[in-house]
Amino acid sequence: MEHQFPKGFTGSGLHCGIKSNAQAEDLALIVSDRPAVGVGVYTRNLVFAAPVQLDRERTPSESVRGVVINSGNANACTGEQGLRDARQMADWFGDACGFSGDDALVLSTGIIGEHLPMPKIQQGIADAAGRLGGGGDALTLAARGMMTTDTVPKIRARSFELDGAPVNVVGLAKGAAMIGPSMATMLGVVMTDAAISAADAQAALSEAVDESFNCISVDGHTSTNDTVLLLANGAAGGPVVEGKSLSILRATILEVCEDLAQAIPADGEGATHLVTVEVHGCKSRKDAVQIAKTIADSPLVKTAIAGADPNWGRIVSAAGYAGVPFQPESVTLLINGLLVYEHGVPVKFDAEEVSASIRDNRDTGLVLILSEGAESARFWTTDLTAEYVRLNADYHT
């Protein structure tokens, strides 16, 4: 079934001339037909882009009417002019769609240190405002307008009933490289037609990001523009959700974010494997995340997977330098469900069988089991290939 915008939301995407490729969309609009709750989670990088500053100032809010997004230029490290340009984009967006520019949010991604081509963006916003739609084609164009080095648009959705009314949660994201937690080089917009308070929306998004976008890595790089927004306009009808209904909505937002988070490393530049690292048996989730992240970020682990090498030593040693104390003699490791290391020592296994399980499948699973406690975490990453190096050596930033 083709995904569509949630009720009360429309969008569009087109090429306005920011990117040199005339076939590549570089501008997108997302509009709510009524004031929406809007909240955000932003990069932790001390060097952050003008749109991040703008959106931080405007969220949380109960009056957001939409998001204008450009790709190909990050509007980062552009000083006061960059902030003026971000505000101008919001004002043009509001003028074109019939609401105050103060109720608009802005996202940008692409090359840093260059000013936006504002006349092209002004015309693009006017043109895109005339093409708004709520169907699958419009949703896909909006997702494409966010893309930089992505090879595919990233759209995930859930539809369900809440208090007897049909409710939708739809998310868009971009990201393929310079990916590391806190968050990544990524943008995300999650929309729902449910009604939720700003405080509950912020809690839901923060939790979802922590367990999804903060658990992915391609190269450990935290960007200047990373932003995930949640918009909730209540167009599905019904009261503001609370209690059990709120728990269901929060769980669904998390599911959509997890789907999008996995799609980012799956589309990693030059990647041939999506790697899921699971760590079990830790004293705290923080410890489990730290160990999983260390394994995921290890170039030796990533290159071993690229070469279909069941090198358990690289994985176990990465866990050992993660900075989390544990009993080495308790460690057990499985690769794609095949036991290779148990209670602190390697076991006999069919190396060719494990190698083939890596080589012949895009998905690779690493499961590390400790005996320190009951907490666990999942982390998603990619392998590291020569193609990744070539792409990023050639990409102008």
C-alpha positions in Angstrom: 0.0 0.0 0.0 1.3 3.4 -1.0 2.1 5.7 1.9 0.3 9.1 2.1 0.5 12.1 4.3 -1.5 11.9 7.6 -4.8 13.7 7.6 -4.4 17.5 7.4 -0.9 17.4 6.0 0.2 18.1 2.5 3.6 18.5 0.8 5.6 18.8 -2.4 9.1 18.7 -3.7 10.9 20.0 -6.7 14.2 21.2 -8.2 14.8 24.9 -7.8 18.5 25.1 -8.8 20.5 24.6 -5.6 21.9 21.3 -6.9 23.6 21.3 -10.3 21.7 18.2 -11.4 18.4 19.5 -12.8 16.8 16.1 -12.3 17.5 16.1 -8.5 14.9 17.6 -6.2 16.4 20.1 -3.8 13.4 21.8 -2.1 10.5 20.4 -0.1 7.5 21.8 1.7 5.4 20.1 4.4 2.2 21.9 5.4 -0.4 21.4 8.1 -3.8 22.8 7.4 -4.2 23.8 11.0 -1.8 24.8 13.9 0.2 21.7 15.0 2.2 20.8 18.0 5.9 21.0 16.9 8.9 19.7 18.8 12.4 18.9 17.9 15.6 17.1 18.8 18.8 18.6 17.5 22.5 18.0 16.9 24.8 18.1 20.0 27.6 19.5 17.8 28.8 22.9 19.2 29.1 24.0 15.6 25.5 24.1 14.4 23.7 25.5 11.4 21.4 28.5 11.1 18.3 26.4 10.7 19.1 24.5 13.9 19.3 27.8 15.8 16.0 28.9 14.3 14.1 25.7 15.0 15.5 25.5 18.6 14.1 29.0 19.2 10.6 28.0 17.8 10.1 24.6 19.4 8.3 23.3 21.4 5.3 25.1 19.9 1.5 24.6 19.6 1.2 26.7 16.4 3.6 25.2 13.8 2.1 25.2 10.3 4.9 23.6 8.3 8.5 22.9 7.4 10.5 24.2 4.4 13.5 22.0 3.6 16.3 22.5 1.2 19.1 20.1 0.2 22.4 20.8 -1.5 23.4 23.6 0.8 23.5 23.3 4.6 23.4 27.0 5.5 26.0 26.1 8.1 29.0 28.2 9.2 27.4 31.2 7.4 27.2 33.7 10.3 24.5 36.3 10.8 23.7 36.2 7.0 22.8 32.5 7.3 20.4 33.1 10.2 18.8 36.0 8.2 18.4 33.7 5.2 16.8 30.9 7.3 14.3 33.5 8.7 13.6 34.7 5.2 12.9 31.2 4.0 10.4 30.8 6.7 8.7 34.1 5.8 8.5 33.3 2.1 7.1 29.9 3.0 4.4 31.4 5.2 3.5 34.1 2.6 3.2 31.4 -0.1 1.0 29.1 2.0 -1.1 31.6 3.9 0.2 31.6 7.4 2.7 33.6 9.5 6.4 32.9 8.8 6.9 32.8 12.6 5.0 29.5 12.6 7.4 27.8 10.1 10.4 25.6 10.7 13.4 25.3 8.4 15.7 22.4 7.6 18.8 22.5 5.4 21.4 19.9 4.4 24.3 19.8 2.0 27.6 21.6 1.6 28.7 23.8 4.5 30.2 27.2 4.5 28.3 28.6 1.5 25.4 31.0 1.4 22.1 29.9 0.1 21.1 31.0 -3.5 18.1 33.0 -2.1 16.4 34.1 -5.4 16.3 30.4 -6.5 14.8 29.4 -3.1 12.2 32.2 -3.2 11.0 31.1 -6.6 11.2 27.4 -5.6 9.0 28.0 -2.6 6.4 29.8 -4.7 6.4 27.0 -7.2 6.2 24.2 -4.6 3.4 25.9 -2.8 1.3 25.5 -6.0 1.9 21.8 -6.1 1.0 20.7 -2.6 -0.7 17.3 -2.4 -1.6 14.7 0.2 -1.0 11.5 -1.8 1.9 9.2 -2.3 3.5 11.1 -5.2 3.7 14.3 -3.2 5.0 12.4 -0.1 7.8 10.9 -2.3 8.7 14.2 -3.8 9.0 15.8 -0.4 11.2 13.0 0.7 13.4 13.3 -2.4 13.7 17.1 -1.7 15.6 16.2 1.5 18.1 13.9 -0.1 21.8 14.6 -0.7 23.9 11.4 -1.2 21.0 9.1 -0.4 20.2 6.7 -3.2 16.5 6.2 -2.2 13.9 8.3 -0.4 13.3 7.1 3.1 9.6 6.9 4.1 8.0 4.8 6.8 4.5 4.8 8.2 2.0 3.1 10.6 -1.8 3.3 10.6 -3.9 2.2 13.6 -6.9 3.0 15.6 -6.7 5.1 18.7 -9.8 5.6 20.9 -11.9 4.3 17.9 -10.5 6.7 15.4 -8.0 5.9 12.5 -4.6 7.5 13.2 -1.5 7.8 11.1 2.2 8.3 11.9 4.4 9.0 8.8 8.1 9.8 8.9 10.6 11.0 6.3 14.3 11.0 6.7 17.6 11.6 4.9 21.0 10.3 5.6 23.6 8.0 4.1 27.0 9.0 5.4 28.7 11.2 8.0 26.5 9.2 10.3 27.2 8.9 14.0 25.1 9.2 17.1 24.0 12.6 18.6 22.5 12.3 16.0 23.9 11.8 12.5 24.2 13.7 9.3 20.5 13.3 9.0 17.2 15.1 8.9 13.9 13.6 9.9 10.3 14.8 10.0 7.7 12.6 11.7 4.0 13.6 11.3 0.9 12.4 13.0 -2.8 13.4 12.8 -3.3 12.4 16.5 -3.7 15.1 19.1 -0.9 15.2 21.7 0.3 17.9 24.1 3.6 19.6 23.4 5.2 18.2 26.6 4.1 14.6 25.7 5.3 15.1 22.1 8.7 16.2 23.3 9.0 13.3 25.6 7.9 10.9 22.9 10.3 12.2 20.3 13.3 12.4 22.7 12.7 8.8 23.7 12.3 7.7 20.1 15.4 9.4 18.9 17.5 8.1 21.8 16.5 4.5 20.9 16.7 4.9 17.1 18.7 7.7 15.4 21.1 7.8 18.4 21.8 4.2 17.8 23.1 4.3 14.2 26.6 4.9 12.9 28.3 4.8 9.6 31.5 6.7 10.4 30.9 8.2 13.8 30.6 11.8 12.4 28.2 14.2 14.2 27.0 16.9 11.8 26.1 20.6 12.1 22.5 20.3 10.9 21.1 17.1 12.4 17.4 17.6 13.3 14.4 15.4 13.9 11.0 17.2 14.1 7.6 15.8 15.3 4.5 17.5 14.1 1.0 16.6 15.5 -2.0 18.4 14.2 -5.0 16.5 15.7 -6.8 16.2 12.4 -7.8 12.6 13.1 -10.3 14.0 15.7 -10.7 13.0 19.3 -9.2 14.4 22.5 -5.6 14.9 23.3 -4.2 11.4 23.9 -3.3 10.3 27.4 -3.0 7.2 29.4 -3.0 3.9 27.4 -3.6 5.8 24.2 -0.6 7.9 24.7 1.5 4.8 25.4 0.3 3.3 22.1 1.1 6.5 20.2 4.6 6.8 21.7 5.3 3.2 20.9 4.2 3.8 17.3 6.4 6.9 16.9 9.3 4.8 18.2 8.6 2.1 15.6 8.6 4.6 12.7 11.8 6.2 14.0 13.5 2.8 14.3 12.4 1.9 10.8 13.8 5.2 9.5 17.0 4.8 11.5 17.7 1.4 10.1 17.1 2.7 6.6 19.9 5.2 6.9 22.9 2.8 7.4 21.2 0.4 5.0 21.7 3.2 2.4 25.2 4.0 3.7 27.6 5.2 1.1 29.5 2.3 -0.5 28.0 -0.1 2.1 27.4 -3.7 1.3 26.1 -4.8 4.7 23.7 -3.4 7.3 25.1 -4.6 10.6 22.9 -4.9 13.7 25.0 -5.1 17.0 23.1 -6.4 20.0 24.6 -6.3 23.5 22.9 -8.1 26.4 23.7 -8.5 30.1 24.8 -5.1 31.1 24.3 -3.2 34.3 22.6 -0.3 32.4 21.4 0.6 29.0 24.0 3.3 28.8 26.7 0.6 29.2 25.1 -1.6 26.6 24.9 1.3 24.1 28.5 2.3 24.7 29.8 -1.2 24.0 27.6 -1.6 21.0 28.7 1.8 19.6 32.3 1.0 20.1 32.0 -2.3 18.2 29.9 -0.5 15.5 32.5 2.3 15.1 35.5 0.0 14.9 37.1 0.2 11.4 38.6 -3.3 11.9 35.2 -4.8 12.7 33.6 -3.0 9.8 36.3 -4.0 7.3 36.2 -7.6 8.5 32.5 -7.7 7.7 33.1 -6.1 4.3 35.5 -9.0 3.7 33.1 -11.6 5.1 35.8 -12.5 7.7 34.3 -14.0 10.9 37.0 -12.3 13.0 35.6 -12.7 16.5 38.8 -11.2 18.0 38.2 -7.8 16.6 34.6 -7.7 18.0 35.6 -9.0 21.4 38.5 -6.6 21.7 36.4 -3.6 20.6 34.0 -4.5 23.5 37.0 -4.6 25.8 38.2 -1.1 25.1 34.7 0.5 25.2 35.4 1.8 28.7 32.7 -0.3 30.4 33.9 -2.8 33.0 32.8 -6.4 32.6 34.1 -9.9 33.4 36.0 -11.1 30.2 35.4 -14.8 31.1 31.6 -14.2 30.8 31.6 -13.0 27.2 29.7 -15.0 24.5 29.5 -13.9 20.9 27.3 -15.1 18.0 27.7 -14.0 14.4 24.5 -14.4 12.4 23.2 -16.7 15.1 26.3 -19.0 14.9 28.3 -19.4 18.1 31.9 -18.4 17.7 33.0 -17.5 21.3 31.6 -18.7 24.6 32.4 -17.8 28.2 35.6 -16.0 27.4 37.2 -18.4 24.9 36.7 -19.2 21.2 34.8 -22.3 20.2 35.2 -24.6 17.2 33.0 -23.4 14.4 32.8 -23.8 10.6 34.6 -20.6 9.4 33.4 -21.0 5.9 29.8 -21.4 7.1 30.0 -18.1 9.1 31.8 -16.4 6.3 29.2 -17.4 3.8 26.4 -16.2 6.1 28.0 -12.7 6.0 29.0 -12.8 2.3 25.7 -14.0 1.0 23.4 -11.7 3.0 23.2 -7.9 3.2 22.1 -8.1 6.9 24.7 -9.2 9.4 23.9 -9.7 13.1 26.4 -9.5 16.0 25.1 -10.6 19.4 27.4 -10.1 22.4 26.3 -11.5 25.7 27.7 -10.5 29.1 26.7 -11.4 32.7 26.7 -8.0 34.4 23.0 -7.3 34.6 19.7 -7.4 32.7 20.0 -4.3 30.4 20.6 -4.5 26.6 20.8 -2.3 23.5 20.8 -2.5 19.7 22.9 -0.4 17.4 23.0 -0.3 13.6 25.9 0.4 11.4 27.5 -0.6 8.0 30.6 -2.3 6.8 33.5 -0.1 5.6 34.4 -0.5 1.9 36.8 1.1 -0.6 33.8 2.6 -2.3 33.0 4.6 0.9 36.5 6.0 0.9 36.2 7.0 -2.8 32.8 8.7 -2.4 33.9 10.7 0.6 37.3 11.6 -0.9 35.5 13.0 -4.0 32.7 14.8 -2.2 33.2 18.5 -1.7 32.2 19.7 1.8 
